[in-house]
């Protein structure tokens, strides 16, 4: 079965975010003074074939730990989607929690 997996990578809260500060400054310059904070991150969509949801989640978790996210400074969250026959995506329940490399917790 083909799975479409969304991976959200964000800096850990204790890590400075220069891009987020720049965006916040730009928003303030445009008059959006109510913005208190901005954190920038990465959004990736991975399409892969796997036998089942567990295998797809496991493969993308390994990708995120090894390549997509830097476990020292970033956390990531995975959401699986299955394309339906009509071409629309169906989100699978139980997205993975935000994780960093090497930290415990199940997917």
PyMOL commands that place a pseudoatom at each C-alpha (Angstrom):
pseudoatom trace, name=CA, resn=UNK, resi=1, chain=A, elem=C, hetatm=0, pos=[0.000, 0.000, 0.000]
pseudoatom trace, name=CA, resn=UNK, resi=2, chain=A, elem=C, hetatm=0, pos=[1.192, 3.525, -0.692]
pseudoatom trace, name=CA, resn=UNK, resi=3, chain=A, elem=C, hetatm=0, pos=[1.389, 5.890, 2.253]
pseudoatom trace, name=CA, resn=UNK, resi=4, chain=A, elem=C, hetatm=0, pos=[1.895, 9.612, 2.253]
pseudoatom trace, name=CA, resn=UNK, resi=5, chain=A, elem=C, hetatm=0, pos=[3.657, 10.705, 5.417]
pseudoatom trace, name=CA, resn=UNK, resi=6, chain=A, elem=C, hetatm=0, pos=[3.958, 14.262, 6.652]
pseudoatom trace, name=CA, resn=UNK, resi=7, chain=A, elem=C, hetatm=0, pos=[6.994, 15.055, 8.788]
pseudoatom trace, name=CA, resn=UNK, resi=8, chain=A, elem=C, hetatm=0, pos=[7.047, 18.250, 10.834]
pseudoatom trace, name=CA, resn=UNK, resi=9, chain=A, elem=C, hetatm=0, pos=[10.524, 19.190, 12.108]
pseudoatom trace, name=CA, resn=UNK, resi=10, chain=A, elem=C, hetatm=0, pos=[10.867, 21.994, 14.656]
pseudoatom trace, name=CA, resn=UNK, resi=11, chain=A, elem=C, hetatm=0, pos=[13.658, 23.353, 16.778]
pseudoatom trace, name=CA, resn=UNK, resi=12, chain=A, elem=C, hetatm=0, pos=[13.534, 22.282, 20.402]
pseudoatom trace, name=CA, resn=UNK, resi=13, chain=A, elem=C, hetatm=0, pos=[12.132, 25.033, 22.653]
pseudoatom trace, name=CA, resn=UNK, resi=14, chain=A, elem=C, hetatm=0, pos=[15.517, 25.689, 24.291]
pseudoatom trace, name=CA, resn=UNK, resi=15, chain=A, elem=C, hetatm=0, pos=[17.250, 26.312, 20.922]
pseudoatom trace, name=CA, resn=UNK, resi=16, chain=A, elem=C, hetatm=0, pos=[17.490, 29.876, 19.575]
pseudoatom trace, name=CA, resn=UNK, resi=17, chain=A, elem=C, hetatm=0, pos=[15.579, 30.375, 16.333]
pseudoatom trace, name=CA, resn=UNK, resi=18, chain=A, elem=C, hetatm=0, pos=[17.116, 33.191, 14.236]
pseudoatom trace, name=CA, resn=UNK, resi=19, chain=A, elem=C, hetatm=0, pos=[14.709, 32.553, 11.321]
pseudoatom trace, name=CA, resn=UNK, resi=20, chain=A, elem=C, hetatm=0, pos=[11.740, 32.782, 13.666]
pseudoatom trace, name=CA, resn=UNK, resi=21, chain=A, elem=C, hetatm=0, pos=[13.048, 36.053, 15.129]
pseudoatom trace, name=CA, resn=UNK, resi=22, chain=A, elem=C, hetatm=0, pos=[13.492, 37.492, 11.621]
pseudoatom trace, name=CA, resn=UNK, resi=23, chain=A, elem=C, hetatm=0, pos=[9.950, 36.493, 10.658]
pseudoatom trace, name=CA, resn=UNK, resi=24, chain=A, elem=C, hetatm=0, pos=[8.600, 37.977, 13.889]
pseudoatom trace, name=CA, resn=UNK, resi=25, chain=A, elem=C, hetatm=0, pos=[10.445, 41.244, 13.179]
pseudoatom trace, name=CA, resn=UNK, resi=26, chain=A, elem=C, hetatm=0, pos=[9.013, 41.353, 9.662]
pseudoatom trace, name=CA, resn=UNK, resi=27, chain=A, elem=C, hetatm=0, pos=[5.497, 40.758, 10.943]
pseudoatom trace, name=CA, resn=UNK, resi=28, chain=A, elem=C, hetatm=0, pos=[5.904, 43.546, 13.510]
pseudoatom trace, name=CA, resn=UNK, resi=29, chain=A, elem=C, hetatm=0, pos=[7.200, 45.869, 10.751]
pseudoatom trace, name=CA, resn=UNK, resi=30, chain=A, elem=C, hetatm=0, pos=[4.032, 45.117, 8.790]
pseudoatom trace, name=CA, resn=UNK, resi=31, chain=A, elem=C, hetatm=0, pos=[1.867, 46.097, 11.756]
pseudoatom trace, name=CA, resn=UNK, resi=32, chain=A, elem=C, hetatm=0, pos=[1.168, 42.646, 13.218]
pseudoatom trace, name=CA, resn=UNK, resi=33, chain=A, elem=C, hetatm=0, pos=[2.186, 43.738, 16.720]
pseudoatom trace, name=CA, resn=UNK, resi=34, chain=A, elem=C, hetatm=0, pos=[0.118, 41.038, 18.424]
pseudoatom trace, name=CA, resn=UNK, resi=35, chain=A, elem=C, hetatm=0, pos=[2.618, 38.336, 17.331]
pseudoatom trace, name=CA, resn=UNK, resi=36, chain=A, elem=C, hetatm=0, pos=[4.457, 37.278, 20.485]
pseudoatom trace, name=CA, resn=UNK, resi=37, chain=A, elem=C, hetatm=0, pos=[6.688, 34.540, 19.040]
pseudoatom trace, name=CA, resn=UNK, resi=38, chain=A, elem=C, hetatm=0, pos=[7.452, 32.690, 15.815]
pseudoatom trace, name=CA, resn=UNK, resi=39, chain=A, elem=C, hetatm=0, pos=[9.242, 29.351, 15.520]
pseudoatom trace, name=CA, resn=UNK, resi=40, chain=A, elem=C, hetatm=0, pos=[10.346, 28.252, 12.053]
pseudoatom trace, name=CA, resn=UNK, resi=41, chain=A, elem=C, hetatm=0, pos=[10.656, 24.634, 10.995]
pseudoatom trace, name=CA, resn=UNK, resi=42, chain=A, elem=C, hetatm=0, pos=[10.578, 22.181, 8.115]
pseudoatom trace, name=CA, resn=UNK, resi=43, chain=A, elem=C, hetatm=0, pos=[7.619, 20.409, 6.535]
pseudoatom trace, name=CA, resn=UNK, resi=44, chain=A, elem=C, hetatm=0, pos=[8.330, 17.325, 4.441]
pseudoatom trace, name=CA, resn=UNK, resi=45, chain=A, elem=C, hetatm=0, pos=[6.026, 14.948, 2.586]
pseudoatom trace, name=CA, resn=UNK, resi=46, chain=A, elem=C, hetatm=0, pos=[7.364, 11.437, 1.992]
pseudoatom trace, name=CA, resn=UNK, resi=47, chain=A, elem=C, hetatm=0, pos=[5.467, 8.997, -0.231]
pseudoatom trace, name=CA, resn=UNK, resi=48, chain=A, elem=C, hetatm=0, pos=[6.460, 5.367, 0.213]
pseudoatom trace, name=CA, resn=UNK, resi=49, chain=A, elem=C, hetatm=0, pos=[5.230, 1.833, -0.227]
pseudoatom trace, name=CA, resn=UNK, resi=50, chain=A, elem=C, hetatm=0, pos=[4.907, -0.333, 2.868]
pseudoatom trace, name=CA, resn=UNK, resi=51, chain=A, elem=C, hetatm=0, pos=[3.066, -3.498, 3.853]
pseudoatom trace, name=CA, resn=UNK, resi=52, chain=A, elem=C, hetatm=0, pos=[1.150, -1.797, 6.657]
pseudoatom trace, name=CA, resn=UNK, resi=53, chain=A, elem=C, hetatm=0, pos=[0.847, 1.367, 8.743]
pseudoatom trace, name=CA, resn=UNK, resi=54, chain=A, elem=C, hetatm=0, pos=[3.359, 0.148, 11.331]
pseudoatom trace, name=CA, resn=UNK, resi=55, chain=A, elem=C, hetatm=0, pos=[6.039, -0.532, 8.728]
pseudoatom trace, name=CA, resn=UNK, resi=56, chain=A, elem=C, hetatm=0, pos=[5.464, 2.855, 7.067]
pseudoatom trace, name=CA, resn=UNK, resi=57, chain=A, elem=C, hetatm=0, pos=[5.665, 4.656, 10.406]
pseudoatom trace, name=CA, resn=UNK, resi=58, chain=A, elem=C, hetatm=0, pos=[8.797, 2.730, 11.393]
pseudoatom trace, name=CA, resn=UNK, resi=59, chain=A, elem=C, hetatm=0, pos=[10.555, 3.510, 8.108]
pseudoatom trace, name=CA, resn=UNK, resi=60, chain=A, elem=C, hetatm=0, pos=[9.797, 7.228, 8.275]
pseudoatom trace, name=CA, resn=UNK, resi=61, chain=A, elem=C, hetatm=0, pos=[10.778, 7.348, 11.952]
pseudoatom trace, name=CA, resn=UNK, resi=62, chain=A, elem=C, hetatm=0, pos=[14.171, 5.886, 10.992]
pseudoatom trace, name=CA, resn=UNK, resi=63, chain=A, elem=C, hetatm=0, pos=[14.483, 8.444, 8.170]
pseudoatom trace, name=CA, resn=UNK, resi=64, chain=A, elem=C, hetatm=0, pos=[13.680, 11.293, 10.551]
pseudoatom trace, name=CA, resn=UNK, resi=65, chain=A, elem=C, hetatm=0, pos=[16.155, 10.098, 13.184]
pseudoatom trace, name=CA, resn=UNK, resi=66, chain=A, elem=C, hetatm=0, pos=[18.966, 9.537, 10.681]
pseudoatom trace, name=CA, resn=UNK, resi=67, chain=A, elem=C, hetatm=0, pos=[18.506, 12.248, 8.057]
pseudoatom trace, name=CA, resn=UNK, resi=68, chain=A, elem=C, hetatm=0, pos=[15.482, 14.530, 8.272]
pseudoatom trace, name=CA, resn=UNK, resi=69, chain=A, elem=C, hetatm=0, pos=[15.959, 15.927, 11.789]
pseudoatom trace, name=CA, resn=UNK, resi=70, chain=A, elem=C, hetatm=0, pos=[18.966, 16.737, 13.932]
pseudoatom trace, name=CA, resn=UNK, resi=71, chain=A, elem=C, hetatm=0, pos=[18.126, 14.998, 17.212]
pseudoatom trace, name=CA, resn=UNK, resi=72, chain=A, elem=C, hetatm=0, pos=[20.367, 17.324, 19.220]
pseudoatom trace, name=CA, resn=UNK, resi=73, chain=A, elem=C, hetatm=0, pos=[18.441, 20.497, 18.378]
pseudoatom trace, name=CA, resn=UNK, resi=74, chain=A, elem=C, hetatm=0, pos=[15.228, 19.395, 16.648]
pseudoatom trace, name=CA, resn=UNK, resi=75, chain=A, elem=C, hetatm=0, pos=[12.045, 17.482, 17.426]
pseudoatom trace, name=CA, resn=UNK, resi=76, chain=A, elem=C, hetatm=0, pos=[9.818, 15.877, 14.817]
pseudoatom trace, name=CA, resn=UNK, resi=77, chain=A, elem=C, hetatm=0, pos=[6.259, 14.669, 14.453]
pseudoatom trace, name=CA, resn=UNK, resi=78, chain=A, elem=C, hetatm=0, pos=[4.958, 12.181, 11.894]
pseudoatom trace, name=CA, resn=UNK, resi=79, chain=A, elem=C, hetatm=0, pos=[1.431, 11.983, 10.444]
pseudoatom trace, name=CA, resn=UNK, resi=80, chain=A, elem=C, hetatm=0, pos=[0.427, 9.167, 8.088]
pseudoatom trace, name=CA, resn=UNK, resi=81, chain=A, elem=C, hetatm=0, pos=[-2.065, 9.630, 5.285]
pseudoatom trace, name=CA, resn=UNK, resi=82, chain=A, elem=C, hetatm=0, pos=[-3.432, 7.034, 2.869]
pseudoatom trace, name=CA, resn=UNK, resi=83, chain=A, elem=C, hetatm=0, pos=[-4.541, 8.208, -0.587]
pseudoatom trace, name=CA, resn=UNK, resi=84, chain=A, elem=C, hetatm=0, pos=[-8.099, 7.021, -1.170]
pseudoatom trace, name=CA, resn=UNK, resi=85, chain=A, elem=C, hetatm=0, pos=[-9.275, 5.619, -4.525]
pseudoatom trace, name=CA, resn=UNK, resi=86, chain=A, elem=C, hetatm=0, pos=[-10.861, 9.027, -5.293]
pseudoatom trace, name=CA, resn=UNK, resi=87, chain=A, elem=C, hetatm=0, pos=[-7.451, 10.704, -4.931]
pseudoatom trace, name=CA, resn=UNK, resi=88, chain=A, elem=C, hetatm=0, pos=[-8.266, 12.395, -1.647]
pseudoatom trace, name=CA, resn=UNK, resi=89, chain=A, elem=C, hetatm=0, pos=[-6.106, 11.752, 1.390]
pseudoatom trace, name=CA, resn=UNK, resi=90, chain=A, elem=C, hetatm=0, pos=[-7.419, 10.116, 4.531]
pseudoatom trace, name=CA, resn=UNK, resi=91, chain=A, elem=C, hetatm=0, pos=[-5.525, 10.949, 7.695]
pseudoatom trace, name=CA, resn=UNK, resi=92, chain=A, elem=C, hetatm=0, pos=[-4.770, 8.009, 9.919]
pseudoatom trace, name=CA, resn=UNK, resi=93, chain=A, elem=C, hetatm=0, pos=[-5.381, 8.509, 13.585]
pseudoatom trace, name=CA, resn=UNK, resi=94, chain=A, elem=C, hetatm=0, pos=[-2.601, 8.489, 16.167]
pseudoatom trace, name=CA, resn=UNK, resi=95, chain=A, elem=C, hetatm=0, pos=[0.066, 10.780, 14.742]
pseudoatom trace, name=CA, resn=UNK, resi=96, chain=A, elem=C, hetatm=0, pos=[3.386, 10.238, 16.412]
pseudoatom trace, name=CA, resn=UNK, resi=97, chain=A, elem=C, hetatm=0, pos=[4.370, 12.588, 19.230]
pseudoatom trace, name=CA, resn=UNK, resi=98, chain=A, elem=C, hetatm=0, pos=[7.092, 15.164, 18.763]
pseudoatom trace, name=CA, resn=UNK, resi=99, chain=A, elem=C, hetatm=0, pos=[10.414, 13.435, 19.114]
pseudoatom trace, name=CA, resn=UNK, resi=100, chain=A, elem=C, hetatm=0, pos=[14.083, 14.094, 18.969]
pseudoatom trace, name=CA, resn=UNK, resi=101, chain=A, elem=C, hetatm=0, pos=[16.794, 11.700, 17.963]
pseudoatom trace, name=CA, resn=UNK, resi=102, chain=A, elem=C, hetatm=0, pos=[17.509, 8.997, 20.479]
pseudoatom trace, name=CA, resn=UNK, resi=103, chain=A, elem=C, hetatm=0, pos=[14.697, 9.919, 22.844]
pseudoatom trace, name=CA, resn=UNK, resi=104, chain=A, elem=C, hetatm=0, pos=[12.280, 7.323, 24.108]
pseudoatom trace, name=CA, resn=UNK, resi=105, chain=A, elem=C, hetatm=0, pos=[8.641, 7.108, 23.234]
pseudoatom trace, name=CA, resn=UNK, resi=106, chain=A, elem=C, hetatm=0, pos=[6.730, 5.027, 20.791]
pseudoatom trace, name=CA, resn=UNK, resi=107, chain=A, elem=C, hetatm=0, pos=[5.284, 5.852, 17.471]
for i in range(1, 107): cmd.bond("trace and resi %d" % i, "trace and resi %d" % (i + 1))
show_as sticks, trace
zoom trace
